[in-house]
Amino acid sequence: MSRLHMLTKTLILVPLTLMVVACSVSPKQMTDNDIKERVSHDQMKLYVEQELIFKPISFNEAVARALKYNLDYRLKMMESALSAGILDMATYDTLPRLMASAGYSSRSNYSATNSMNIENGIISPAFSTSDDKSHTTGSLQFTWNALDFGMSYYRAHQRADEFLVSEERRKRVAQNILMDVRSAYWRAVGAQRLLRKANDLNTRVHRALLLSREAETQGLMPPREALTYQRLLLDSVALIAARRQELSFAKRELAALLNITPGTDFSVVEQQETSLMPVPYNVSELEEFAISNRPELKEEDYRRRITAFEAKRNFASLLPGISFNTGINYDSNSFNYNESWVDTGVQLSYNLLSPLSIPAIRGAGKARAMNDEARRLSLTMAVITQVRLSIEQYRLSLNKLEIARQSNLVDQRLGAYAQAAANNQSDTELELIRVQTRALNSEFERYAAYAEAQAAFGRVYNSLGLEVVPEGFESLSISELASQVESHTRAVQEDVFAVKTMTALQSRPIELRVQLPQAQQSLSNLHAVQARVIEALMRNGISVSKANQPLQLDQERPLLVVSLETDNASNSKWSLEMIDTMGKQIGYQQYLQQITGTYSIAQMLGESEAAVLANIPSIQQWLEAQSWSLNASHITQAGSNL
């Protein structure tokens, strides 16, 4: 008996000891190898499966790469996928339960008992059993609870709305990415375009400083004048350095948005500045559009439905619980009369105290609804304010851009004059560098103003909640997605922005013809003047597709004719004539200049650039008139076709 007691005690203590040992957990810090493994895994996953960069990145390609590879957007996509998975799980919760079970039991002896007569207290001396020592069991039970079904039904609807909330958040992240990419990209274009000029000018500035110090040392320049000049020159250089640093950061910011591997050398397409959309005038319509389409407000709509379903779930929990169950059972016990049988039952349960919670549930539901409405109204007001502020910021940025363009034109003309004067030995190289430094700084400011205007338009675009991403883009390549993004955003903008013009005027390429007097009519002079004029035009957003091609009466593009005439009175006259696609003159301007000394090719180049720069506003107006003419003819043609 004592041996049996010891065996029983051992059988109890051994499992208990194992349970205590298994449940005792001590903190364990991450090892260096664990951290290194995690770092190596993360670095490998950060840039996996990305298309390599083989050419300069365009704006639309930048947007496509951000949508495909930006980690914030990837996270939102994963959250949407998680919500979809949770929704599927919630849908299965509404199904009835079908439980299958099987078992086997065995004991060392029979489960035998005797009995006592309750009337006389006599205990039966015989022991009996109704169970085999070993037997198997099995069952298949079908259970359906009406209350559980109702609760699961409402919860599934909530999960469905939560999935839609995650989709709206994903759209919002995509819109923010487009806004950030737009700002960073155009600042990167300006930085890349001006970096070479800044480096060249930096070299010349340091050489000019050395010359100035030498002139001061040798007594060729008064010390006060030399120091003042050096101070102005250094101030200009410092300002350019600050601008250059500010714009150069945009490339690093763009690389982060596109998830480009650090250290990767890439460039952006130095495309011409596209015409910006005019300031919208239908502000009330845009406000209504924003209220209807902003993802944040759509999210609030779904949250209101989630709150409504939550109130229904709470009231449904007060209803009686009705449970239906039926099942097939099996037991191999040989003492059973039937080894298998079917049982069916219905059960009704109800908490008699649940009605006491009705006022609290109703009050909580009302409070949630009021809170949702207050949050939605506050967000609606914020959206309306954002729309108006973004439009006003866009208006101010366009004004700032126009001032920066005018200032840059003045500085470019001063630079052209200084170039011609310096080459004609009527001014000093030091003054030329100072003027060119100021011109480069104003060009930095113009590019910065243009990037700021693009960013301001991006904020308008963002404040309206405009769609960015075409559906089902995950399987597209970068080039395919870039093409779809371009067409998608253009279609969205044309549908939404009602502007005073019939269509936004885009910069149209022109053809160029340069004509020189017979005395200067050499091929080298012609090519030099042509190159200088093209550079001045393209620097100010006017692209040239052809130069000095045979004149046609019905050419494809507007033609700009730049002509030079000289006389014996030491005067030069530059004329600019714009001819439309049908051969009709739509603009004419003259630019007079007095010739000093020998009329050199350097002076001719400076004057040609100055003549073009002086008439940039007129050329733009001529192109705008040409665009209006084409638009009117297209509209007339469309009307006649109708």
C-alpha positions in Angstrom: 0.0 0.0 0.0 2.9 2.3 0.8 4.5 1.5 -2.6 1.2 2.5 -4.3 1.1 5.7 -2.2 4.7 6.6 -3.3 3.9 5.8 -6.9 0.8 8.1 -6.8 2.8 10.9 -5.2 5.5 10.6 -7.8 3.0 10.7 -10.6 1.6 13.9 -9.1 4.9 15.7 -8.3 6.7 15.0 -11.6 4.1 16.7 -13.9 3.8 19.6 -11.4 7.5 20.1 -11.3 7.7 20.1 -15.1 4.9 22.7 -15.3 6.6 25.0 -12.8 9.9 24.7 -14.7 8.2 25.4 -18.1 6.4 28.4 -16.8 9.4 30.1 -15.2 10.6 32.6 -17.9 13.5 35.0 -17.4 14.3 38.1 -19.6 16.7 37.5 -22.4 18.4 40.4 -24.2 19.0 40.5 -27.9 22.6 39.4 -28.7 24.9 41.3 -31.0 24.5 38.5 -33.6 20.7 38.8 -33.4 21.0 42.6 -34.0 23.5 42.1 -36.9 21.2 39.5 -38.5 18.2 41.9 -38.2 20.2 44.8 -39.7 21.5 42.7 -42.5 17.9 41.5 -43.2 16.5 45.0 -43.2 19.2 46.4 -45.4 18.5 43.7 -47.9 14.8 44.1 -47.9 14.8 48.0 -48.1 15.8 48.1 -51.8 14.8 44.6 -53.0 13.1 44.1 -56.4 13.5 47.7 -57.7 14.1 48.6 -61.3 17.6 49.9 -61.8 18.1 53.5 -62.9 19.8 53.7 -66.3 18.7 57.2 -67.5 17.7 60.6 -66.0 14.4 60.4 -64.1 11.4 62.4 -65.4 8.7 63.8 -63.2 6.2 61.2 -64.0 8.8 58.4 -63.5 9.6 60.0 -60.2 5.9 59.7 -59.1 5.8 56.1 -60.4 8.9 55.1 -58.5 7.6 56.7 -55.3 4.3 54.8 -55.6 6.1 51.6 -56.3 8.9 51.8 -53.8 8.2 54.4 -51.1 8.2 52.6 -47.8 5.4 54.7 -46.3 3.1 53.8 -49.1 4.2 50.2 -48.9 3.2 50.2 -45.2 -0.3 51.6 -46.0 -0.7 48.9 -48.7 0.2 46.2 -46.1 -2.3 47.7 -43.7 -5.0 47.5 -46.3 -4.1 43.9 -47.0 -4.2 43.2 -43.2 -7.6 44.8 -43.0 -8.8 42.7 -45.9 -7.6 39.6 -44.1 -9.3 40.6 -40.9 -12.5 41.2 -42.9 -12.3 37.6 -44.3 -11.9 36.3 -40.8 -14.9 38.3 -39.6 -17.0 37.0 -42.4 -16.3 33.4 -41.3 -17.4 34.3 -37.8 -21.0 34.6 -39.0 -21.1 30.9 -40.0 -22.7 28.2 -37.7 -20.4 25.9 -35.8 -19.8 22.3 -36.9 -17.7 20.6 -34.3 -16.1 17.2 -34.8 -14.6 15.4 -31.9 -13.1 11.9 -31.2 -11.6 10.4 -28.1 -10.2 7.3 -26.5 -10.2 6.5 -22.7 -8.6 3.6 -20.8 -8.1 2.7 -17.1 -6.3 0.0 -15.2 -9.4 -1.5 -13.7 -13.1 -1.3 -14.0 -15.1 1.7 -12.9 -17.4 -0.3 -10.5 -19.8 0.9 -7.9 -22.4 -0.4 -5.5 -25.5 1.4 -4.3 -27.6 2.1 -1.1 -31.3 1.8 -0.7 -32.4 5.3 0.4 -35.5 3.9 2.2 -33.8 1.4 4.5 -30.2 2.4 4.2 -29.1 -1.1 3.2 -26.0 -1.1 1.0 -25.9 -3.6 -1.8 -22.9 -5.9 -1.3 -22.5 -6.4 -5.1 -20.4 -4.1 -7.3 -21.4 -3.3 -10.9 -20.1 -1.4 -13.9 -21.5 0.1 -17.1 -18.2 1.1 -18.8 -15.5 -1.0 -20.5 -12.0 -0.5 -19.4 -11.2 1.0 -22.8 -13.6 2.6 -25.3 -13.6 5.2 -28.0 -16.0 8.1 -28.6 -16.9 10.4 -31.5 -19.4 13.1 -32.3 -20.3 15.6 -35.0 -22.2 18.6 -33.5 -23.9 21.4 -35.5 -24.6 24.5 -33.4 -26.2 27.8 -34.4 -26.7 30.7 -32.0 -29.0 33.5 -33.2 -27.4 36.1 -30.9 -23.9 35.2 -31.9 -24.8 35.4 -35.5 -26.3 38.9 -35.0 -23.2 40.1 -33.2 -20.9 38.6 -35.8 -23.0 40.1 -38.6 -22.6 43.6 -37.3 -18.9 43.1 -36.5 -18.3 41.9 -40.1 -19.9 45.2 -41.4 -17.5 47.1 -39.1 -14.5 45.2 -40.4 -15.6 46.0 -43.9 -15.8 49.7 -43.1 -12.4 49.5 -41.4 -11.0 48.1 -44.6 -12.4 51.0 -46.5 -10.9 53.4 -43.9 -7.4 51.8 -44.5 -8.0 52.3 -48.3 -8.7 56.0 -47.8 -5.6 56.3 -45.7 -3.6 54.7 -48.4 -5.0 57.2 -50.9 -4.1 60.0 -48.6 -0.5 58.8 -48.3 -0.3 58.6 -52.2 -1.5 62.2 -52.4 1.0 63.4 -49.9 3.8 61.6 -51.8 2.8 63.3 -55.1 2.9 66.7 -53.4 6.3 66.0 -51.8 7.7 64.6 -55.1 6.5 67.6 -57.1 8.2 70.0 -54.8 11.5 68.0 -54.4 11.7 67.2 -58.2 11.5 70.7 -59.5 14.0 72.0 -56.9 16.3 69.2 -57.9 15.9 70.2 -61.6 16.9 73.8 -60.7 19.9 72.6 -58.6 21.2 70.2 -61.2 20.8 72.8 -64.0 22.6 75.5 -62.2 25.3 73.4 -60.5 27.6 73.6 -63.5 27.2 77.3 -63.9 27.8 77.8 -60.2 31.0 75.8 -60.2 32.3 77.6 -63.3 31.5 81.0 -61.7 32.9 80.0 -58.4 36.3 79.4 -60.1 36.1 82.8 -61.9 35.1 84.5 -58.6 38.1 83.2 -56.8 40.3 84.3 -59.7 38.6 87.7 -59.6 39.3 88.0 -55.9 43.0 87.3 -56.5 43.1 89.9 -59.2 41.4 92.5 -57.0 43.8 91.8 -54.1 46.7 92.1 -56.5 45.4 95.4 -57.9 45.0 96.7 -54.3 48.5 95.5 -53.4 50.1 97.1 -56.5 48.2 100.4 -56.0 46.1 100.0 -59.2 42.9 100.3 -57.3 42.2 102.4 -54.2 42.0 100.2 -51.1 38.5 101.3 -50.1 37.2 100.7 -53.6 38.9 97.2 -53.7 37.6 96.2 -50.3 34.1 97.4 -51.1 34.1 95.4 -54.3 35.5 92.3 -52.6 32.8 92.6 -49.9 30.0 92.8 -52.5 31.5 89.9 -54.4 31.8 87.7 -51.3 28.3 88.5 -50.3 27.0 87.4 -53.7 29.0 84.2 -53.5 27.7 83.5 -50.0 24.2 84.0 -51.2 24.7 81.7 -54.1 26.2 79.1 -51.9 23.2 79.2 -49.6 20.8 78.9 -52.5 22.9 76.1 -54.0 22.8 74.2 -50.7 19.1 74.7 -50.3 18.3 73.4 -53.7 20.8 70.6 -53.5 19.1 69.1 -50.5 16.1 68.5 -52.8 18.0 65.8 -54.6 18.6 63.9 -51.4 15.0 64.4 -50.4 13.9 63.1 -53.8 16.1 60.1 -53.3 14.5 59.3 -50.0 11.0 59.7 -51.5 11.8 57.3 -54.3 13.6 54.9 -51.9 16.8 55.1 -53.9 19.8 53.3 -52.4 22.0 55.8 -50.6 25.1 56.7 -52.7 23.4 56.0 -56.0 24.4 58.6 -58.6 21.3 59.6 -60.5 20.1 62.7 -62.4 16.7 64.2 -63.3 15.5 65.2 -66.7 16.3 68.9 -67.2 13.0 69.5 -69.0 11.6 72.9 -69.8 9.5 74.6 -67.2 5.9 73.6 -68.0 3.2 76.2 -68.0 1.4 76.3 -64.7 -2.3 76.2 -64.3 -4.0 79.6 -63.9 -5.3 80.4 -60.5 -8.8 78.7 -60.1 -11.7 81.1 -59.8 -14.4 78.6 -59.0 -13.4 78.4 -55.3 -16.9 77.5 -54.1 -17.1 74.5 -56.5 -13.6 73.4 -55.5 -14.6 73.6 -51.8 -17.6 71.4 -52.5 -15.5 69.0 -54.5 -12.9 68.8 -51.6 -15.6 68.1 -49.0 -16.9 65.3 -51.2 -13.5 63.7 -52.1 -11.0 64.3 -49.4 -10.0 60.8 -48.0 -10.1 62.1 -44.4 -13.8 63.0 -44.7 -14.6 59.8 -46.5 -12.9 58.1 -43.6 -15.2 60.0 -41.2 -18.2 58.7 -43.2 -17.0 55.1 -42.7 -16.4 55.8 -39.0 -19.9 57.1 -38.6 -21.2 53.8 -40.0 -18.9 51.9 -37.7 -20.4 53.8 -34.8 -23.9 53.0 -36.0 -23.1 49.3 -36.2 -21.5 49.4 -32.7 -24.8 50.8 -31.3 -26.7 48.0 -33.1 -24.3 45.4 -31.6 -24.8 46.8 -28.1 -28.6 46.6 -28.5 -28.5 43.2 -30.1 -26.5 41.9 -27.0 -29.6 42.6 -24.9 -31.8 40.2 -26.9 -32.5 36.6 -25.7 -30.0 34.0 -26.9 -31.5 31.2 -28.9 -29.3 28.3 -29.6 -30.0 25.3 -31.9 -27.9 22.2 -31.9 -28.0 18.8 -33.4 -25.3 16.1 -33.6 -24.3 12.5 -34.4 -22.6 10.6 -31.6 -20.8 7.3 -31.3 -19.5 5.3 -28.2 -17.8 1.9 -28.5 -18.8 1.0 -24.9 -20.1 -2.6 -25.1 -22.6 -2.0 -22.3 -24.5 0.6 -24.4 -27.7 -0.6 -26.0 -27.0 1.8 -29.0 -23.5 2.6 -30.1 -24.6 5.6 -32.2 -27.4 8.1 -31.8 -28.6 11.6 -32.9 -29.5 14.3 -30.5 -31.2 17.6 -31.1 -32.0 20.5 -28.8 -33.1 24.1 -28.5 -32.0 26.5 -25.7 -33.3 29.9 -24.8 -31.3 32.1 -22.4 -31.9 35.7 -21.3 -30.3 38.0 -18.8 -33.2 39.4 -16.8 -31.0 42.4 -15.6 -29.9 43.5 -19.1 -32.8 46.0 -19.6 -31.2 48.1 -16.8 -28.3 48.9 -19.2 -30.5 50.3 -22.0 -30.2 53.9 -20.9 -26.4 53.7 -20.6 -26.1 52.0 -24.0 -28.4 54.6 -25.6 -26.4 57.5 -24.0 -23.1 56.0 -25.1 -24.3 55.6 -28.7 -25.6 59.2 -28.7 -22.3 60.5 -27.3 -20.3 58.6 -29.9 -22.5 59.9 -32.7 -22.2 63.5 -31.5 -18.4 63.1 -31.1 -18.2 61.8 -34.7 -20.3 64.6 -36.0 -18.2 67.2 -34.1 -15.0 65.7 -35.4 -16.3 65.6 -39.0 -17.5 69.2 -38.9 -14.2 70.4 -37.5 -12.4 68.4 -40.2 -14.7 69.9 -42.9 -13.9 73.4 -41.7 -10.2 72.5 -41.8 -10.6 71.2 -45.4 -12.4 74.4 -46.6 -9.7 76.5 -45.0 -6.9 74.4 -46.6 -8.5 74.8 -50.0 -8.8 78.6 -49.7 -5.3 79.0 -48.2 -3.7 76.7 -50.8 -5.3 78.7 -53.7 -4.2 82.0 -52.1 -0.7 80.6 -51.6 -0.7 79.5 -55.2 -1.8 83.0 -56.3 1.0 84.6 -54.3 3.6 82.1 -55.6 2.7 82.9 -59.2 3.1 86.6 -58.4 6.5 85.9 -56.8 7.5 83.8 -59.8 6.6 86.6 -62.2 8.6 89.1 -60.2 11.6 86.6 -60.1 11.3 86.1 -63.9 11.3 89.9 -64.5 14.3 90.3 -62.2 16.1 87.5 -63.8 15.4 89.0 -67.3 16.9 92.3 -66.1 20.0 90.6 -64.7 20.4 88.5 -67.8 20.3 91.7 -70.0 22.8 93.3 -67.7 25.0 90.3 -68.0 24.7 90.4 -71.8 25.6 94.1 -71.8 28.6 93.4 -69.5 29.7 90.5 -71.7 29.7 92.7 -74.8 31.4 95.6 -73.0 34.1 93.5 -71.4 34.9 91.8 -74.7 35.0 95.2 -76.3 37.5 96.3 -73.6 35.3 99.1 -72.4 34.8 97.6 -69.0 36.7 95.3 -66.7 36.6 91.6 -66.2 35.9 92.1 -62.5 32.7 94.0 -63.2 31.6 91.3 -65.6 32.0 88.7 -62.9 30.1 90.7 -60.4 27.2 91.2 -62.9 27.2 87.5 -63.8 27.2 86.5 -60.2 24.2 88.6 -59.6 22.5 87.2 -62.7 23.2 83.6 -61.5 21.8 84.4 -58.1 18.6 85.8 -59.7 18.4 82.6 -61.8 18.6 80.6 -58.6 15.8 82.7 -57.2 13.8 82.2 -60.4 14.2 78.4 -60.2 13.4 78.4 -56.5 10.3 80.5 -57.2 9.2 78.1 -59.9 9.7 75.1 -57.6 7.7 77.0 -54.9 4.9 77.6 -57.4 4.9 73.9 -58.3 4.8 73.0 -54.7 1.9 75.5 -54.1 0.0 73.9 -57.0 0.7 70.5 -55.4 -0.9 71.8 -52.2 -4.0 72.9 -54.2 -4.1 69.5 -55.8 -3.6 67.8 -52.4 -6.2 70.0 -50.6 -8.9 68.9 -53.1 -8.2 65.2 -52.5 -7.6 64.5 -56.2 -6.9 60.9 -57.2 -3.3 60.1 -58.0 -3.1 56.4 -58.5 -4.7 54.5 -61.3 -6.3 51.3 -60.1 -4.3 48.0 -60.4 -0.9 49.6 -60.9 1.1 47.1 -58.8 1.9 44.8 -61.7 2.9 47.6 -64.1 6.5 48.5 -64.9 7.9 51.9 -64.0 7.6 53.2 -67.6 4.0 51.9 -67.9 3.0 53.4 -64.6 4.7 56.7 -65.4 2.6 56.9 -68.6 -0.6 56.1 -66.8 0.1 58.6 -64.0 0.7 61.3 -66.6 -2.6 60.6 -68.5 -4.5 60.1 -65.2 -3.4 63.3 -63.6 -4.0 65.3 -66.8 -7.6 63.9 -67.1 -8.3 64.6 -63.4 -7.0 68.2 -63.7 -9.0 69.0 -66.8 -12.2 67.6 -65.2 -11.8 69.5 -62.0 -10.1 72.9 -62.6 -12.4 75.4 -64.2 -10.2 78.2 -65.3 -10.8 81.4 -67.2 -9.0 80.1 -70.2 -10.6 77.4 -72.4 -7.5 75.3 -71.8 -4.2 75.8 -69.9 -1.7 77.3 -72.3 1.3 75.0 -72.7 4.7 76.2 -73.9 4.9 75.5 -77.6 8.2 74.9 -79.3 9.1 77.3 -82.1 11.3 77.4 -85.1 14.2 79.9 -85.3 15.8 81.8 -88.2 18.8 84.1 -87.8 19.7 86.6 -90.5 22.9 88.6 -90.5 24.3 91.4 -92.8 26.5 90.4 -95.6 29.6 91.6 -93.8 29.0 89.3 -90.9 27.4 86.5 -92.9 29.8 83.7 -92.1 28.8 80.2 -91.1 30.7 80.5 -87.8 29.1 83.8 -86.9 25.6 82.5 -87.8 26.0 79.4 -85.7 27.4 81.4 -82.8 24.5 83.9 -82.8 22.0 81.1 -83.3 23.4 79.2 -80.3 23.4 82.3 -78.1 19.7 83.1 -79.1 18.6 79.5 -78.5 20.3 79.4 -75.1 18.6 82.7 -74.1 15.2 81.5 -75.3 15.4 78.1 -73.6 16.7 79.6 -70.4 13.4 81.5 -70.2 11.1 78.5 -70.9 10.8 78.9 -74.8 11.9 75.7 -76.5 13.3 75.7 -80.1 12.7 72.6 -82.2 14.3 73.7 -85.5 16.8 76.4 -86.5 17.6 78.0 -89.9 15.5 75.5 -91.8 14.0 76.5 -95.3 11.1 78.8 -94.8 7.6 77.2 -95.5 4.3 79.1 -95.8 2.5 76.4 -93.8 5.1 75.3 -91.2 4.2 73.1 -88.2 5.3 75.6 -85.6 5.5 79.4 -85.1 8.6 80.9 -86.6 10.8 83.5 -84.9 13.0 85.5 -87.2 15.9 87.4 -85.6 17.6 89.8 -88.0 20.6 92.2 -87.7 21.1 95.4 -89.7 24.1 97.8 -89.4 24.7 101.2 -91.0 27.6 103.5 -91.4 26.5 105.6 -88.5 27.8 102.9 -86.0 24.3 101.8 -85.2 22.9 98.3 -85.1 19.3 97.3 -85.3 18.0 93.9 -84.2 14.5 93.0 -85.3 12.4 90.2 -84.0 9.4 89.0 -86.0 7.0 86.2 -85.1 5.2 84.4 -88.0 2.4 82.0 -87.3 1.9 78.6 -88.9 0.1 80.0 -91.9 2.8 82.5 -92.7 1.1 85.6 -91.1 3.0 88.0 -89.0 1.7 88.1 -85.4 4.4 90.3 -83.8 7.3 92.6 -84.6 9.8 94.4 -82.3 13.0 96.3 -82.9 16.1 96.7 -80.6 18.5 99.5 -81.4 22.1 99.6 -80.1 25.0 102.0 -80.8 28.2 100.3 -82.0 31.3 101.2 -80.0 34.6 100.8 -81.7 35.1 97.7 -83.9 31.9 95.6 -84.2 33.3 92.3 -83.0 31.6 88.9 -82.9 31.7 89.2 -79.1 29.7 92.4 -79.2 27.3 90.9 -81.7 26.7 87.9 -79.5 26.0 90.1 -76.4 23.6 92.3 -78.4 21.7 89.3 -79.9 21.2 87.9 -76.4 20.2 91.3 -75.0 17.7 91.9 -77.9 16.1 88.5 -77.3 16.0 88.9 -73.5 14.5 92.4 -73.8 11.6 91.0 -75.8 10.9 87.7 -73.9 7.6 89.1 -72.6 6.6 90.1 -76.2 7.6 86.6 -77.5 5.5 84.9 -74.8 2.5 87.1 -75.7 2.9 86.2 -79.4 3.0 82.5 -78.5 -0.1 82.9 -76.3 -1.9 84.6 -79.2 -0.8 81.8 -81.5 -2.2 79.2 -78.9 -5.5 81.1 -78.7 -5.7 81.1 -82.5 -5.2 77.4 -82.6 -7.7 76.8 -79.8 -10.3 78.9 -81.6 -9.8 77.1 -84.8 -10.1 73.8 -83.1 -13.3 74.9 -81.3 -14.7 76.2 -84.6 -13.8 73.0 -86.4 -15.4 71.0 -83.6 -18.6 73.1 -83.8 -18.8 72.7 -87.6 -18.4 68.9 -87.2 -21.3 68.9 -84.8 
